[in-house]
Amino acid sequence: MRNRSVADLMTPTAVAVQPGTSFKEIARLLDEYGITAVPVIDADDRPVGVVSEADLLRRHTTKDGPSTAEAMMTSPVVVARPSWTAIEAARLMERHRVKRLPVVDAGGRLIGVLSRSDLLQLFLRRDRAIQEEILEDVVTRILGLSPASIHIDVDEGRVTLSGTLERRSVAPVFVRLCESVDGVVEVVDRLTYEDEDRGPGRDQGLAAGDDTAVDPPGPAPEAAEDGAGHGPLAGSGPARA
């Protein structure tokens, strides 16, 4: 199972400006390319800051200082790496409250820009493609389950799982794996189970020949006057969800 990376989603030909670029030139670039911010790069193509619409408006309102990119930019700049997952990039955006991340290579040079709209492309993925990835990668390759025993319905990124699993303990793992598939918005678990994954205590008792583990309900033996033998043994029946 392969999640799309920042390199897969970013815009590779990033619009950038130099530290000396003027207010009007930056405003023109934002309007021409329909973007909300632009990275500022040095002579080695390394990002040193970002100028956003908010920075331009602040400079226009205060009239304070030079109107060059270097004077208006927000610095230090928050950057992403091309190998990162979309989730890592989204968390960084949320943490720093930014809408765009310059993407840099191993040498720190600008190679692209990742925006929120780029990340949203994940959720435009076709339902059929999501279904196929879950069946082939999650069900068959990772979990080793029979596709015939599981039904997967995908509607607008909402995945509904139904069918029968051998063990209940597989279900939470199954759900988490489905949630990690690109394009999945929600996972609904409607699975049933052949085995409720009874604890090891009961199985060990049976293996050791512990008759109390299978005593039917009824009067307790006279020797068990302290109440330890009254009623069925706790855990002797299958756990209930």
Secondary structure, DSSP 8 states (H G I E B T S, - for coil): ----BHHHHSBSS---B-TT-BHHHHHHHHHHHT-SEEEEE-TTS-EEEEEEHHHHHHHHHH--S--BHHHH-BSS---B-TTSBHHHHHHHHHHHT-SEEEEE-TTS-EEEEEEHHHHHGGGGS-HHHHHHHIIIIIIIIIS---GGGEEEEEETTEEEEEEEEEETTHHHHHHHHHHTSTT--EEEEEEEEEE----HHHHHHHHTT-GGGG--SS---TT-TTSTTSSS-TT-S----
